[in-house]
């Protein structure tokens, strides 16, 4: 099947709301301000002494009033307020609270991912298949979880406070992480309009569910029921697997799972 496969590692919460992934085909977009890495979505900003020349369209939108001297003073005060917000961290903190990000991985085999994001392998991972062609609609990108790969680097990206384009800002703020996180093989879907929240995804994306090595029997039974309910509701054939510890190597086995990604190494 052409397209790409992505995985979301999750853990069971007290009220089992995570099962809405299956019972209501809903998934959570989180605010970057809640991420566990303080450097994530937190680039360095370089100052500029001529913001009006670099961003004339921004200043043109403001209805400055008063004499020329008063207008000049008002512009400078506005620039100073923005610079102060950058320096104090207020700007990035407020901005990062209004954007929703869904983090997925290209691999279901990462022992570290299972350890970090499924509460010591007690949770599960869901597998999504993103087709090459996505139907065109107003909310297609969000419903079909259109993702972009994260770039792993050794140095924090630097943005000009007034000089960089919106495209550069998005790429350097949201799609760059420290190389220490490279093992995550992360891809991100970003929702700038709705922000953080729990939203419906296209049910045709879901292909399988993989239970963790240390999942409890009660939780596994809940997964079984949820998968059966999903398949009945949508006429789907989502498979349920259960990971195992490899008897000889530091890796996981997923009996019956034959996805092409890393099959030669892990199956």
N, C-alpha and C positions, 0 to 999 in steps of 0.2 A: 504494500500500500504506500503510494507516494505521499510525501509530506514529512513532518518532523514530530518526534515524540518528546513530551516534557513530563516532569514529575513534581508533585507537590507532597512534601513530607508534613504530616500533621500528627498531633497528639490528642488524646481524649481529654475533654474538659469535664468539669464536675457535672454539668447539665447535659452532656453529650450533644451540645450544639454543633460540634464538628461533623456530626452525621448529616447535617443539612447539605453537605457536599453531595450526598447521594439521595437523600429523601426529597430535597427541594432544588437540586442542581444549582446550589448557591455557593459562592466562594468569597473569601474575605480579601479586600484590598486594604492594606495598612498604611498609615501615615509614616513617612520617613522619620519623623520625630520620635517614633516609638521603636525604631530599630535598635538592635543590641550593639551595633558598632557606632561609636560616636563620630567616626570619620566618614561614615556613609552619607552621601548627599550633602557633604559639608566641605566644599572646596575652599581654597585660599582666594582672596579677592585683592587685586591690585588697585591702588588709587589712581585717579586721573584728575588733572587740574583744569581740564576743559570739557566738562560734561555737556555743556550746551552745544559745542561744535560737534561732539561725537554722537549725541542723541537729539538733534534738532527737532525731530518729529514729536518727541516726548514733551519738550518744552512748549511746542506750538499748541498743544492741546489745552494748556492751562490759560485761563482767562485772567492774565495779570492786569491789575488796575493801579491807578495812581500815576504820579509823574515818572519820567524815565529813571530818575534816581531811586524812587520807591520800588519800581518794578525790578530794577537791578538788585536791590537789597532783598526783595522777596524771593527772587530766584536763588540768590546765594544762601538764604536761610533754608530753602527747600533742599538744596544740595547738601548743606551741613546736616540737616536732619537725616537724610538718607545715609550719609557717611557715618554718622553716629550710630545708626541702626546696624550698619555693616560691622563697625568696630566692636559693638557690644554683643553681637550675635543675635540680636532681636530680629533682624531681617530674615535670616535663614531659618530661625526657629518658627516664626510666624508662617513663613512660606511653606515650610515642610509639614505643617499641620493641616494644610488644605489640599494636599495631593494624595491620591491613592495609588499604591504600588502593589502588584502581585508578583511575588518572587517564585520562580519555578527553576527546576534543575534539568539538565540534559541527561542525567544518569540516575538509575534506581539502585545502583550498586554501592554507593558511598557509605562506608561504615561510619564515618564522621557525621555525615548528614543524618543518618538514622539515630546516632547517639545524641546529636544536638537538638534535633527538631521533632523527634517522636518520643521524647521522654525515655531515653535509654532503650529504644527498640520496642517500646510498649504500644506505640501508635500504628499508623499505617501510611502508605503512600498511594496516591491516585495517579493514574497514567492518562495523559491527554494526547490525542493525535491531532495535530494541526495540518489540515490539507493544504495543498499548494494553492488552490483557488478558493477564495472566501467570498460568499455572497455579498453583493453591494447593498448596504443599507446604512441608515444614520448611526446605528449602534453596533455595526458589524465588528469593528475593531475590539470593542469591549466584550461583546457576547462570545466572540470566537477567540478571545484571549490572545490577541496578536502581540507577540513578544519581540524584544530586541536583545542581543547578547551583551552581557556586561564585559567591559574591558578591564583587565587586571594590570595594575601598574605599581611601580615602586615609590613614586612621588605623588603627592597630592596635586590635583590639577589646579591651575591658576586661571581665574577669570578676571577680566577687566570690569570694574564696577559699571562703567558706562560705555565700553567700547565693543563688547562682543555681541554677536547676533543671537537671536532667540534659539536658533538651531544649535549653535555652539554651546550656549548655556545649558540647554537640555542634555546634550551629550556629555558635557563635563560634570554636570551636577548629578544626574540620575543614572548614568551608564558607566561610571568608573568606580572601582573599588581597589583596596589594597591587594597586592599580589598574594598576601597571606590567605586570602579567601578563594584562591583559584580552584581549590578542590571542589567548590560548590557547583562549578560549571553553570552559573546562573544566567537565566534569561528573565527579562522583566516586561510586564504589561503595565502601562501607566495610564491612569485615569485623571486627567486634568479638570474635567467638567464636574463629575459627581464627588470626587475626592474619596477619602477613606470610607469604607462601609462594606456591607455584605450584599453582593449582587448576583443575579442569575447569569449562568454561562450556558452556551449552546450544548444541550445534552448529547448531541452526536459526537462531541469531542471526547467524551469519556470512553476509555477502552478497557481498563482493568484496574483492580485494586490489589495492593500487596500488603499483607499483614506483617507486622514486625516479628522478630524472633521471640521477643518476650511478651507478646500480647496475652492478656488474660483470656480465659475461656469465655467469660461473660461478654467481654468486648468483642471477641471473635464471633460469637453467636449473633451479636448485634450487627456486625458487618455482614454476615451471611444474609440476615433478614433485609438489611438495607440494600444490598446488591440485588437480591431477588426482587424487591419492590421496584427498584430502578428499572430493571429489565422488563418487568411486567408493564410498568407505566409508559415506557418509551418504545417498547418492542425492540429492545436492545439485546446484546449478548455480551455484556461486560463480564469478564472473567475475574475470579477471586483466587489469589495465590497466597502462600504463606512462606515467608523467608525462613531459612535454616542456617545454622553455623556450619561452615565447611569443616569436615573432620580433620583436614590436614593443613589448611592454609588460613591466613588471616584475611578471610573474605567471606562473603555471603553466598548462599545458593538459594535460588528461587525455583523449586521443582515445577516443571511444566511451562515455565516462562521462556519463550523463545523469541523475544524481540531481538532484532538485528543488532541493536546497540551493544557493543562489548560482548557479544555472544561467545566469540572464540575464547575470550579470557575467563568468562564467569559461568557459563552454562555447564 
